[in-house]
Amino acid sequence: MRFTQLSTLLTATLMTAGVQAADQPPLTADGVENATITFGMPAWTSTEAPTAIAEQILEEAGYNVEKTLLAQPAIFQGMQAKQIDFFMDAWLPYTEQALWREYQDDLQKVATSYENVPLGWVVPAYVEEEIIGDLEGKADKFGGQIVTIGAGAGIVKLSEQVMADEDYDLDGYQLAYTSEAAMMGVIRDKMPNKEPFIITGWRPHSMFSQYDLKFLEDTEGHFNYDNVYVLSYQGIEDKYPRAYDIMSRWSINVDDLEAMMAAYENDNVSFEDSAAAWIKDNRKRVDEMLGY
């Protein structure tokens, strides 16, 4: 499924239906019958795992839940138009700063999922390079590529800043815009023979539990530790008060998410199954979210 096609479709939908959605009467805290909550979700495992948990919790509360696969900028646009109700994976204040600045007047932080997580350029531990500056003059060694995800994502925009930074001499390198799955393919292809590579990476992610990797230090300060938030639009507390109340109590441990991702990739455990197991193991917390 191509993000560009979905983004175009969402834009057209928002232009024709956004005002109508905003004018729908609010539901009472108990009136969740036939109400549908829509999550925006890029094709990132770090988003799929928590969204699967939130989906099942809201279904337990009586909501119908839909998930819409979209590029990240389109998700922010969708929340602004009140067509997307929640996004589980917003990296702030640094990584998605540009998107937040554009949409912050219409959006709100509903909950903090987890705090102080890293992202940046990732290489295998067996290469000698430790900082981004060490890449200077070594484009041939690394195949001239920094393999990243789709254009528009926060980590991609930051990587573009790194490439343009005159304090880094990265002549001979280019960003390869691919996908999370393609980046994982690079790791699987290169590591058995200890070949050098550069990808963009972040935690939580299963790559760090499966492989011996390291972040290259960014001495120019483009990549910074972020908190990860659940976002929604202003007014969701009036439109869907019970859903808002539930999601405002959300948080999760990074290790739990990485375990879910590893189970998905290594053992073909679906996120739906691991979400159900997480809910069972964290029943007291879930009941607190539900207000029991």
C-alpha positions as CSV (number, residue, x, y, z in Angstrom):
1,M,0.0,0.0,0.0
2,R,1.6,3.2,-1.1
3,F,1.7,6.1,1.3
4,T,1.5,8.7,-1.5
5,Q,-1.8,7.3,-2.8
6,L,-3.2,7.2,0.7
7,S,-2.1,10.7,1.5
8,T,-3.8,12.0,-1.7
9,L,-7.0,10.1,-0.8
10,L,-7.0,11.5,2.8
11,T,-6.5,15.1,1.5
12,A,-9.5,14.8,-0.8
13,T,-11.6,13.2,2.0
14,L,-10.6,15.9,4.5
15,M,-11.6,18.7,2.1
16,T,-15.1,17.3,1.6
17,A,-15.8,15.7,5.0
18,G,-13.7,17.5,7.6
19,V,-16.3,20.2,8.5
20,Q,-19.1,17.7,8.8
21,A,-17.1,15.5,11.2
22,A,-16.3,18.5,13.3
23,D,-20.0,19.4,13.5
24,Q,-21.1,16.0,14.9
25,P,-22.7,16.2,18.3
26,P,-20.6,15.1,21.2
27,L,-21.2,11.8,22.9
28,T,-21.6,11.5,26.7
29,A,-19.1,9.6,28.7
30,D,-21.4,6.5,28.7
31,G,-22.7,6.9,25.1
32,V,-20.1,5.0,23.2
33,E,-22.5,2.7,21.3
34,N,-21.7,2.8,17.5
35,A,-18.9,5.3,18.1
36,T,-15.8,4.7,16.0
37,I,-12.3,5.8,17.1
38,T,-9.8,6.1,14.3
39,F,-6.1,5.7,14.8
40,G,-3.6,7.1,12.3
41,M,-0.7,4.7,11.8
42,P,2.4,4.8,9.6
43,A,4.0,1.5,8.7
44,W,6.3,1.5,11.8
45,T,6.4,-1.3,14.3
46,S,7.0,1.3,17.1
47,T,3.5,2.6,16.2
48,E,1.8,-0.7,15.4
49,A,2.5,-2.3,18.8
50,P,1.0,0.4,21.1
51,T,-1.8,1.0,18.7
52,A,-2.8,-2.6,18.9
53,I,-3.0,-2.4,22.7
54,A,-5.0,0.9,22.7
55,E,-7.3,-0.6,20.1
56,Q,-8.2,-3.6,22.4
57,I,-8.6,-1.4,25.4
58,L,-11.0,1.0,23.7
59,E,-12.9,-2.0,22.2
60,E,-13.3,-3.3,25.8
61,A,-14.8,0.1,26.7
62,G,-17.4,-0.4,23.9
63,Y,-15.9,1.6,21.0
64,N,-15.5,0.4,17.4
65,V,-11.9,1.0,16.4
66,E,-10.4,1.6,12.9
67,K,-6.8,2.0,11.9
68,T,-5.8,4.1,8.9
69,L,-2.4,3.5,7.3
70,L,-0.9,6.9,6.3
71,A,2.3,8.8,6.0
72,Q,3.1,10.8,9.2
73,P,2.4,14.3,7.7
74,A,-1.0,13.1,6.5
75,I,-1.8,11.8,10.1
76,F,-1.2,15.3,11.5
77,Q,-3.4,16.7,8.8
78,G,-6.1,14.1,9.6
79,M,-6.1,15.0,13.3
80,Q,-6.4,18.7,12.5
81,A,-9.5,17.9,10.4
82,K,-10.8,15.5,13.1
83,Q,-10.8,12.5,10.8
84,I,-8.0,10.9,12.8
85,D,-8.7,10.7,16.5
86,F,-5.4,9.5,18.0
87,F,-1.8,9.0,17.0
88,M,0.3,6.9,19.4
89,D,3.9,7.8,18.3
90,A,4.7,11.5,18.2
91,W,8.4,12.3,19.0
92,L,8.7,15.7,20.7
93,P,10.0,18.3,21.3
94,Y,12.8,17.7,18.7
95,T,12.2,15.1,16.0
96,E,8.7,16.2,14.9
97,Q,9.2,19.8,15.8
98,A,8.3,21.1,12.3
99,L,5.1,19.2,12.2
100,W,4.2,20.2,15.7
101,R,4.8,23.9,15.0
102,E,2.5,23.7,12.0
103,Y,-0.4,21.9,13.7
104,Q,0.0,22.6,17.5
105,D,-2.8,25.2,17.6
106,D,-5.2,22.4,16.6
107,L,-3.7,19.5,18.4
108,Q,-3.0,18.4,22.0
109,K,-0.7,16.0,23.9
110,V,-3.1,13.4,25.5
111,A,-0.5,11.3,27.3
112,T,3.2,10.5,27.5
113,S,3.9,7.0,26.3
114,Y,7.6,6.9,27.4
115,E,10.5,9.3,27.9
116,N,14.1,10.0,26.9
117,V,14.4,7.7,23.8
118,P,17.2,8.0,21.3
119,L,17.3,8.1,17.5
120,G,19.8,8.8,14.8
121,W,22.2,7.2,12.4
122,V,22.9,3.5,13.3
123,V,25.9,1.3,12.2
124,P,27.0,-2.2,13.2
125,A,29.1,-2.4,16.3
126,Y,32.0,-4.0,14.4
127,V,32.8,-0.8,12.4
128,E,35.3,1.6,13.9
129,E,33.4,4.8,13.3
130,E,31.9,6.4,16.5
131,I,30.7,9.8,15.4
132,I,29.0,11.1,12.2
133,G,32.2,13.1,11.5
134,D,34.1,9.8,11.2
135,L,32.2,9.1,8.0
136,E,34.1,11.8,6.1
137,G,35.9,10.4,3.0
138,K,34.5,6.9,3.5
139,A,31.5,7.0,1.2
140,D,32.9,4.0,-0.8
141,K,33.2,1.9,2.4
142,F,29.5,2.4,3.3
143,G,28.2,2.2,-0.3
144,G,27.5,5.9,-0.4
145,Q,24.1,5.5,1.3
146,I,22.3,6.3,4.5
147,V,19.2,4.1,4.3
148,T,16.2,5.7,5.9
149,I,12.4,5.5,5.9
150,G,9.9,7.5,3.8
151,A,10.2,11.2,3.1
152,G,8.4,13.5,5.5
153,A,9.1,11.6,8.8
154,G,10.8,13.5,11.5
155,I,13.9,11.3,11.5
156,V,14.2,11.8,7.7
157,K,14.0,15.6,8.0
158,L,16.7,15.6,10.7
159,S,18.8,13.4,8.5
160,E,18.4,15.9,5.7
161,Q,19.7,18.6,8.0
162,V,22.7,16.5,8.8
163,M,23.4,16.0,5.1
164,A,23.2,19.7,4.6
165,D,25.4,20.6,7.6
166,E,28.6,22.2,6.3
167,D,30.4,21.0,9.5
168,Y,29.9,17.5,8.3
169,D,31.7,16.7,5.0
170,L,29.5,14.0,3.7
171,D,30.4,14.3,0.0
172,G,29.6,11.1,-1.8
173,Y,26.7,10.1,0.5
174,Q,23.0,10.3,-0.2
175,L,19.9,9.4,1.7
176,A,18.1,6.4,0.4
177,Y,14.4,6.8,1.1
178,T,12.9,3.4,1.6
179,S,10.9,1.8,4.5
180,E,11.4,0.3,7.9
181,A,11.2,-3.2,6.3
182,A,13.9,-2.3,3.8
183,M,16.2,-1.0,6.5
184,M,15.8,-4.3,8.4
185,G,16.6,-6.1,5.1
186,V,19.9,-4.1,5.0
187,I,20.8,-5.3,8.5
188,R,20.0,-9.0,7.6
189,D,22.0,-8.8,4.4
190,K,25.1,-7.0,5.7
191,M,25.7,-8.3,9.2
192,P,26.5,-12.0,8.4
193,N,29.6,-11.0,6.5
194,K,30.4,-8.0,8.7
195,E,29.8,-5.5,5.9
196,P,29.5,-1.8,6.8
197,F,26.2,0.1,6.5
198,I,24.4,3.1,7.8
199,I,20.7,3.2,8.5
200,T,18.4,5.5,10.6
201,G,17.2,4.0,13.8
202,W,15.3,4.7,17.0
203,R,14.3,3.0,20.2
204,P,12.0,1.3,20.9
205,H,12.9,-1.0,18.0
206,S,13.5,-4.8,17.8
207,M,16.7,-4.2,15.8
208,F,18.5,-3.4,19.1
209,S,17.4,-6.6,20.8
210,Q,18.3,-8.7,17.7
211,Y,21.6,-7.2,16.5
212,D,24.7,-5.6,17.9
213,L,24.3,-2.0,16.7
214,K,25.3,1.5,17.9
215,F,24.3,5.1,17.3
216,L,26.8,7.4,15.7
217,E,27.2,10.4,18.0
218,D,25.9,13.6,16.4
219,T,28.4,16.2,17.6
220,E,26.4,19.0,15.9
221,G,23.2,18.3,17.9
222,H,20.7,17.5,15.2
223,F,19.5,14.3,16.9
224,N,18.3,14.7,20.5
225,Y,16.5,12.4,23.0
226,D,12.8,12.8,22.8
227,N,9.6,11.9,24.7
228,V,6.9,10.0,22.8
229,Y,3.4,11.3,23.1
230,V,-0.2,10.3,22.2
231,L,-1.7,13.1,20.2
232,S,-5.2,14.1,19.3
233,Y,-7.1,17.2,18.3
234,Q,-8.4,20.0,20.4
235,G,-11.9,19.1,21.5
236,I,-11.7,15.3,21.5
237,E,-12.4,15.5,25.3
238,D,-15.9,16.8,24.4
239,K,-16.5,14.7,21.3
240,Y,-15.4,11.4,22.8
241,P,-14.9,12.0,26.5
242,R,-14.6,8.4,27.7
243,A,-12.0,7.6,25.0
244,Y,-10.1,10.7,25.9
245,D,-10.2,9.8,29.6
246,I,-9.0,6.3,28.9
247,M,-6.1,7.4,26.6
248,S,-5.0,10.2,29.0
249,R,-3.9,7.5,31.4
250,W,-1.8,5.6,28.9
251,S,1.9,4.8,29.3
252,I,4.1,1.8,28.5
253,N,7.6,0.6,29.1
254,V,10.1,0.7,26.1
255,D,11.3,-2.8,27.0
256,D,7.7,-4.1,26.6
257,L,7.4,-2.6,23.2
258,E,10.7,-4.0,22.0
259,A,9.7,-7.5,23.3
260,M,6.5,-7.2,21.2
261,M,8.4,-6.2,18.1
262,A,10.9,-9.0,18.5
263,A,8.2,-11.5,18.9
264,Y,6.5,-10.2,15.8
265,E,9.7,-10.4,13.7
266,N,11.3,-13.5,15.1
267,D,8.3,-15.7,16.0
268,N,5.5,-14.3,13.8
269,V,3.5,-13.3,16.9
270,S,0.9,-10.8,15.7
271,F,0.6,-7.5,17.4
272,E,-3.0,-8.4,18.2
273,D,-1.9,-11.5,20.1
274,S,1.0,-9.7,21.9
275,A,-1.4,-6.8,22.8
276,A,-3.8,-9.3,24.3
277,A,-1.0,-10.8,26.3
278,W,0.2,-7.4,27.5
279,I,-3.3,-6.5,28.6
280,K,-3.6,-9.7,30.6
281,D,-0.2,-9.2,32.2
282,N,-1.1,-5.6,33.1
283,R,-4.7,-6.0,34.0
284,K,-4.5,-3.7,37.0
285,R,-3.1,-0.8,34.9
286,V,-5.7,-1.4,32.2
287,D,-8.5,-1.4,34.7
288,E,-7.2,1.9,36.0
289,M,-7.3,3.3,32.4
290,L,-10.9,2.1,32.1
291,G,-11.8,3.7,35.4
292,Y,-12.7,0.5,37.2
